[in-house]
Amino acid sequence: MTASLRIARAAPRAPVVGWWLLALCGLTLAMIVVGGLTRLTDSGLSITEWRLDKGLTPPLTDARWAEEFALYRQTTEYQVQNRGMSLAEFQAIYWWEWGHRFLGKVVGVVFIAPFLLFWRVGGLEGRFWPVLGLGVLGGVQGAIGWWMVQSGLADRLDVSPLRLATHLGVAFLILGLSFHLALGAFGWPRGASRLGLPTGAAWLLVAALFGQVILGALMAGVDAGAAYPDWPTIGGRWIPEEVLAGDLTAHATLQFYHRTAGYLVAALALAIAAGGALSGRGPARGIALAIGALALVQAGLGIAAVMTGAHLHVSLTHQIGAACLWLAAIALVRAAMIR
């Protein structure tokens, strides 16, 4: 991402391109939210095929619904977990997965058509390769999505946690890169900016947040979020014996590492906020203070998610909070590096 920062700095301002990239960023955020709902409602395996001709429209006839339901009844998830599900119950989970896939197609169209237009008229001067890389990453993400779904269609109740984490991780990379490129197209920041801390602190926050997102995805992949609804202990223990035994797949271990990483991220964010308040100036200072506030809110949401047994709305808000904190960290890197 450092190379793209230098490219974006040298590129001329292009506000129209910036709005387009910001729209892509917003759509990616919507994809993350709908994807989170799809996982939290156990909807991800409701569509068992990857066919463009069927995916462009939802089932519009009783025959199509019967066909889709028959395919789903062949999955292990249905046989073990949802046997006896009614058609109406199936439709409720099907819509989330269909909406997630359809939104992915919308993102593809919103990227390709303007990209070709801007390329033809020279609007991508100085940023062609980073933007092209964004598009390639989006295409790879589609393939990763199907690779993830396939892992849950044979002898599993859910998709592979590792593949789920890969899918979410790439989504956050796309979100961050599109936002960074949008800021570059707007020429942000324009005024003098100083973080008040070594620039490495901003990069460290980005890396720590990305790791925390991956840990969160691994927890979601095995439904570990609802396993221990107590805080600050985990099942009444400060350090679960599963952690001491080195059981990396245990719910208690995943919760321990996710919580511990959360405390460290919050501490780093507050240190950055303090440094910005004392020695920062301009946009970097404002972003640093916002990051401190967002980190406290996000920590509170994480605790609420644990204590409510990973309640749907609380867990989803926690995921949205992670995305907001991630975007703020991306902005901080740019504000700290570009003077």
C-alpha positions, 0 to 999 in steps of 0.5 A, a space after each residue: 500500500 505504500 507504493 500506491 500512496 506515492 502514486 496517489 500523491 503524484 496523481 492529479 486531483 480527480 474529484 469525479 473519480 473520487 466520488 466513483 471510488 467512494 461509491 465503490 467503498 460504500 458498496 463494499 461496506 454494504 457487502 460486508 454488512 450483508 455478508 455479516 447478516 448472511 453468516 449470522 443468520 446461517 444463510 450462506 449455504 442456502 444457494 448451492 450452485 454458482 450459475 450466472 443465468 440463475 443468479 441474475 434473478 431470484 426465484 420468481 415461480 413456485 417451480 424455481 423455489 421448489 428446485 432451489 429448496 430441493 438442492 438445499 435439502 441435499 446439503 449436510 446443513 439441512 440434513 443435520 441442522 435444519 431437517 423439516 424446515 418449511 419452504 417459508 423458512 428456507 426463503 427467509 435464509 435464501 434472500 440473504 444469500 441471494 442479496 449478497 451475491 447480487 450485490 457483488 454483481 452490482 459492485 462488478 458493474 459499478 467498477 467495470 463501466 466507469 473504469 473503462 470510461 475513465 481510462 478512455 478519457 484519461 481520468 486515471 492518469 497517475 492511478 491506473 495500476 492501483 485502480 486496476 489492482 482494485 478491480 483484480 482484487 474484486 474479481 479474486 474476491 468473487 472466486 474466494 466467495 465460491 471457494 468458501 461456499 463449496 467448503 460447506 456443501 459436503 460433510 460440514 454444517 458450516 463453511 470452513 472458518 479459514 476460508 471465511 476469514 480469507 473472504 472477510 480479510 480480502 473484503 477489508 483490503 478492498 474496502 481500505 484500498 478503495 477508500 485510500 484511492 478515493 482520498 487520493 483522487 480528492 487530494 486529501 489531505 490538503 493542509 499541513 498534517 502531523 500525527 505527533 507520533 512515528 508514522 509506524 504507529 499508524 501502520 501498526 494500528 492498521 496491521 493490528 486491526 486486520 489481525 483482529 478482523 481475522 480473529 473475529 472471522 475465525 470466531 464467527 466461523 465456529 460460532 464461538 461468540 456465543 460460547 461464553 457470555 461472561 466478561 471479563 472472565 471466559 467461562 469463569 476463568 481468566 485464562 482458560 485451560 484450553 489456552 494453556 493446552 494450546 488448543 487453537 480450535 477451542 471456543 475458549 481459546 478463540 475468545 481469549 485471543 480475540 478479547 486480548 487482541 481487542 484490549 491491545 488494539 484499544 490501548 494502541 488507539 488510545 495512545 495514538 489519540 493521546 499523541 495526536 491530542 498533545 503533538 498532532 495538527 491538522 487532519 492527522 490530529 482530528 483522525 487520531 482523536 476520532 480513532 480513540 473514540 471509535 476504539 472505545 465504542 468498539 470495545 464496548 460493542 465487543 463486550 456487549 456482543 459477548 454478554 448478549 451471547 452474540 445477539 444478531 443486532 449487537 454482533 452486526 453493529 460490532 462488525 460495522 464498528 470494525 469497518 469504521 475503525 478500519 477506514 479511520 486507520 486508513 485515513 490516518 496512515 494517509 494523513 500521517 504520511 502525506 505532507 
